[in-house]
Amino acid sequence: MLVDYHRILIQLTIVLLLAIATSLLKRFNRGLLIRRYCRYGWVLVLWGMSIVNLGPYWFAYPVALWMLLALVLIFIQLLHNHEFIYRRYWPVFWHWSLLYAVVVFIVSLFSGKLPLV
């Protein structure tokens, strides 16, 4: 299976439209809550498009690494604070999830040569 350039163009258009919508929301509403929800939305949209690109079989690997990232963040917080504070964990987790989702999405755009299982 080759790389589908039409799908890549459509997904990059979706990302561009989401970036414009996010910037408009942040401009009109400067609250911290809207920034959190925008981050959640970005992560969910990027994961959704990564599922489409990778398929259900290959998508299990990034999700497993995402869970490992969550456990590592918990372990770091336990070492640093000697306790797990959910309120401090949650924003850090979603920030790193967004960075990880961007990387997975970019890699998944060019994953058309992965073998079908």
C-alpha positions as CSV (number, residue, x, y, z in Angstrom):
1,M,0.0,0.0,0.0
2,L,1.4,3.3,-1.0
3,V,1.1,6.7,0.7
4,D,-2.3,8.3,0.0
5,Y,-1.5,11.9,-0.7
6,H,-5.2,12.9,-0.8
7,R,-5.7,11.7,2.7
8,I,-2.6,13.5,3.9
9,L,-3.8,16.7,2.3
10,I,-7.3,16.4,3.9
11,Q,-5.8,15.7,7.3
12,L,-3.3,18.6,7.1
13,T,-6.3,20.8,6.1
14,I,-8.2,19.6,9.2
15,V,-5.1,20.4,11.4
16,L,-4.9,23.8,9.8
17,L,-8.6,24.5,10.4
18,L,-8.3,23.3,14.0
19,A,-5.3,25.6,14.5
20,I,-7.2,28.5,13.3
21,A,-10.2,27.7,15.5
22,T,-8.0,27.2,18.5
23,S,-6.3,30.5,18.0
24,L,-9.6,32.3,17.6
25,L,-10.9,30.7,20.8
26,K,-7.8,31.7,22.7
27,R,-8.1,35.2,21.4
28,F,-11.7,35.7,22.4
29,N,-11.5,33.8,25.7
30,R,-8.2,34.1,27.5
31,G,-9.2,31.8,30.4
32,L,-7.1,28.8,31.5
33,L,-10.1,26.5,31.1
34,I,-10.3,27.1,27.4
35,R,-6.6,26.3,26.9
36,R,-7.1,23.0,28.7
37,Y,-10.0,22.1,26.5
38,C,-8.2,23.1,23.4
39,R,-5.3,20.8,24.4
40,Y,-7.7,17.9,25.0
41,G,-9.3,18.5,21.7
42,W,-6.0,18.6,19.9
43,V,-4.9,15.3,21.5
44,L,-8.2,13.6,20.6
45,V,-8.3,14.8,17.0
46,L,-4.6,13.8,16.4
47,W,-5.2,10.4,18.0
48,G,-8.3,9.9,15.9
49,M,-6.5,10.7,12.7
50,S,-3.6,8.5,13.7
51,I,-6.0,5.6,14.1
52,V,-7.2,6.2,10.6
53,N,-3.7,6.3,9.3
54,L,-2.2,3.4,11.2
55,G,-5.2,1.0,11.5
56,P,-6.2,-0.8,14.6
57,Y,-3.3,-3.2,14.7
58,W,-0.4,-0.7,14.4
59,F,-2.2,1.9,16.6
60,A,-1.8,-0.4,19.6
61,Y,1.9,0.3,19.8
62,P,1.6,4.1,20.2
63,V,-1.1,3.6,22.8
64,A,1.1,1.2,24.8
65,L,3.9,3.8,24.7
66,W,1.3,6.5,25.8
67,M,0.4,4.4,28.8
68,L,4.1,3.9,29.6
69,L,4.5,7.7,29.4
70,A,1.7,8.1,31.9
71,L,3.3,5.6,34.3
72,V,6.7,7.3,34.0
73,L,5.1,10.7,34.8
74,I,3.5,9.2,37.9
75,F,6.8,7.6,39.0
76,I,8.6,11.0,38.5
77,Q,6.0,12.8,40.6
78,L,6.2,10.1,43.3
79,L,10.0,10.5,43.4
80,H,9.9,14.3,43.4
81,N,7.0,15.0,45.8
82,H,6.9,11.7,47.7
83,E,3.2,11.6,46.9
84,F,0.9,11.5,43.9
85,I,-1.1,14.7,43.5
86,Y,-3.6,14.3,40.7
87,R,-4.1,18.1,40.3
88,R,-0.4,18.5,39.4
89,Y,-0.3,15.4,37.3
90,W,-3.2,16.1,35.0
91,P,-1.9,19.3,33.1
92,V,1.6,17.8,32.7
93,F,0.1,14.5,31.4
94,W,-2.0,16.3,28.8
95,H,0.9,18.6,27.8
96,W,3.2,15.6,27.1
97,S,0.3,13.7,25.5
98,L,-0.1,16.6,23.0
99,L,3.6,16.5,22.1
100,Y,3.5,12.7,21.8
101,A,0.3,12.8,19.7
102,V,1.9,15.3,17.3
103,V,4.9,12.9,16.8
104,V,2.6,9.9,16.3
105,F,0.4,11.8,13.9
106,I,3.4,13.0,11.8
107,V,4.8,9.4,11.7
108,S,1.4,8.0,10.9
109,L,1.0,10.2,7.8
110,F,3.7,8.3,6.1
111,S,2.9,4.8,7.4
112,G,1.4,3.6,4.1
113,K,4.2,1.1,3.7
114,L,3.5,-0.8,6.9
115,P,2.6,-4.4,6.3
116,L,-1.1,-5.3,6.7
117,V,-1.6,-7.9,9.4
